[in-house]
């Protein structure tokens, strides 16, 4: 079998420049959503190691955590397992002026739960029937719903898994279920295809993001999201820095009475031959 080459990556300088521009537009989008009291839900789905988390990280980098939040739910509790399947997701939907980014969503039932046998065939069939109805209700109520499927090749997925195995800083990203997905590639493909047949609806279509090149995938996804929403730049109120009032003679508590953290930065600087200068002025 011929050796499959790694995907050609978008030039880093080009990527960083366009990403920064798009992130500026995301800030404008967030402000428009706040000012107009819109509600936005963005769903990130795809195979393990397809690049969902990296894309989400770039989306939220400059956004307010009060308005834009990530929803990444753990496995359901025993009580939640007895509830209507969509119930625990409903409480995380946005209120007016908010954005919610679902790092995996109710589509767990159509993917990993279906393939790994975590749900029954009847529960899976019920999901495929109810999901389009549920999403139509969300859209009918005024929620803007965007669904992105991050598509990765089997060779690239395996390469990313191997790199995580050897990287102690990213080892936590791997689980036995993730590795099991390597042996069930075709099962996941069938589950995804069946899911698309039932849930790729006009009111909430799926958008596929080719993600073998993570840089291209991130800017493609963000650019599409921005293009799909008719936002406008909102005029912000002018802000001016006030003049600091003169001192009234207040004397700060002696620093010796405070417990400061050790100056690790100074130790590192001296060790590397780059001492850190400290300004001990009126620090709060």
N, C-alpha and C positions, 0 to 999 in steps of 0.2 A: 504494500500500500504506500502510495506517495506521501511524503512528509508534508503535513499541513502547516503552512506558514502562519506566524502570528499576524493578527490584523494590523494594518498600517495605521498608525495613530496620527490624529490631527496635530499639527505643529503646536508645541506648548505655548509659544508666544502668541500665536493667533488665537488659540483656545482661551488663554487667560484674559486677553483683551476683550474678546466677544463675551465671555462669561461675565466679566465685570460690568459691561454695558447692559447685559440682560438682567443682572442683579439690580442695577439701578432702576430698570423698568419694573421689576418685582416690587420694589419699594413704593413706586407710584401706584401699582396695582393694589397693594395693601392699603394705602391711604384712600384710594377711591372706594374700596370695599367698606372701609370704616365710615367714610363720609356719606355714602349712599345706603348704608346698612344692608349690604348684600351678604350672602352666605355662600361660601365656596368649599366644596369637598373635592380633594384630589386623591385618587386611589393609585397606589404603586403596587403592581403585582408582577410576577415573573418567577422564573426558576431561581433556586438558590445561587448566590454569587452572580446574579445578572446585573448588578449595579444599582439596585433600587436605593440602598442606603446612601451611597455616594451622591446620587442625584438629589435626594431629599436634603442632604447636608448643604449642598450648594444653593438649593432653593431658599432655605431658612437663614443662611449665613448673616444677612443684614436686616432681617425682619424682626419685628417686635414679638417676643415670646408671649406677650399678653394677648395679642390678636391672632398670631399664627402658631399653632401647636401641632406636634406630631402625635398621632395615635398609634401605638404599637402594643396591642393587648397581649397579655400572657395567656397560657392555656386556661380555659374556663374552669371555675370552681364547681364543686358538686352541685351547689344551688343553681348556678348559671346553666348547668347542663340540663336542668329541668325546665328552664324558661323557653319561651319562643326564641328560635335561633338568632333572630336579628335584634333581640331586645338589648343585649349588652352593648351593641354598636350604636343604638339609637341615642343613648345618653351621652355619647361623645360627638354627636353632630353639632355644628356651629350654631351660635345665636347670631343676631344681627351684627354685622361688622367684623365677623370672624372667619378665619380660614382653618380648615383641618386637613392635615396630610396623613393619610392612612398608610402606614408602612405594613403592608398586608392588611386585609380587611375581611369582610364577610365572605370573600371568595376563598378563604381557607377551606371551606366545605367542598368546593368544587375542585380543589387541587390536592393539597397534602392529605386532608381527611379522606378524600375519595381514594387516593392511591394507596395510602398506608392502612386503610381499613379502620380509621378512627370514627367513621360514621357508617350507618347501615345503608344498604341500597335504597331503602324507602326514604330515609332522611335526605339522601342525595337527590332523589327524584323530586322530593318536596321542595328542596332548595331551588332547583332549576325552574320549577313552576313559580315559586313565590318571588324569586329575586327580581325578575323584570317588573313585576307588579310593585314591589317595594321601591325600586328605583324610579318608576314612573310617578309614584306618590311623592317622593322627594323632589323631583323636578317640578311636578305640578304645584307643590307648595312654595316654589321659588328658589330652591337650592340649586346652585350651579354645580353640576357633577361632571368631573373629568376622570376618565379611567385610562391608565397607561399600563401596557404590558411590555416589560423589558425582555427582549428576546436575545438569548445567548447560545452560541453553538456548543455542542458537546465537548469539543476539543478545548475551547476557551474556558468553559466551566471547570473542566478537570484541571487545567493549568492554574486557575485561580484557587481551587481547593488545595492543590499542592503547595502553592505559595503561602497559604494561610497555615498549613500544617507546620511549616518551617519558620514561621514568624511569631515569636512569643507575644507581640503586641496585637496580633489579630487572631490568635488561636481561639479566642473566645467566640469568634464568629462561626466556628464549626461545631456541629452537633452530630450525634449518630444518625439522626434523621436526614441531615444534609448529605452525609456520605452515602446513606442508603439510596438517595435519589440518583446517584451515578448508575446504580444497577437497575433502575426503573425508568430509564429515559423515555422509552416508548410508551410506558403507562402514563407518564406525565403528559406526553404529547397528545395522547388520546383524550385524556381528561380535559386538557386545555381546549382542544378542538370542539369537544362536546359542549364545554362551557360557553365558547364563543357562539355556537349555533343558537343557544337559548338566550344569551344575555347581551349580544351585540345588537342593541335595539336603537332605533332612530333617536329616541329621547336621551339615551346615554350610551353612545357607541364606544367601542374599544379603539384605542390608538396604539399601534405597535411601534416600539422604539428598538431599533437594531442596536445592540449594546456590546458587541465584541470590542469596539473602540469606546471606552468609557467617556473620553473627552467629547467625542462627537455626540454620543447618546445624551449627555447632560445638556449641552446647548441646544440640541434638536428638541428635546422634551420641553425645556423652558421656553424656547422660542414659540413652539406650538401652543403651549398653555397661554402665553401672552396674546397670541394672535386669535385665540378662540374666545376672548372676553373683550367686550367693547368698552374698556376702561378709558378714562381721561385723566389728565394730570389735574390734581386738585390744588388750588392756590392755598398755601399755608400761611398762617398769620405771621406777621413780621415779629421777630424777637430781637431785643436789644439787651446787652449786658448791663446790669445796674452798676452804679458806682458803689464800691465798698465803703461803708460808713467808717468814720474815724474811730480809733480805739477809745473805749471808755475807761481804760486802765485795768481791765481784767487781767489777772495773772494765771497762766496755765498751771495745772498741777505738775509738780516736778516729775520728770520722766523716769526717775529712779523708782517711783512708786508704781509704775506700770510694768506689766510682764510682756515683753516683746518676744516675737519668734526669733530664733537664731538667724543670724545674717548669712544664710547659705549662699546667697548670690555673691557676697564679697569673697567667701572662701573659693568659690568656683572661679571668680575673676582673677584672684591672686594665683591660683593654681595654673590658669591658662596664660598668665602674664598680662592680664588686662584688668587692672584694679577698677572697682566700681566706686564712683564718686557719690558721696552721700551729702544731701543738703538738709541739715536739721534746722529748718526754719519753723514756722508755726504750723506744724503738721497736726491734723485733727485725729 
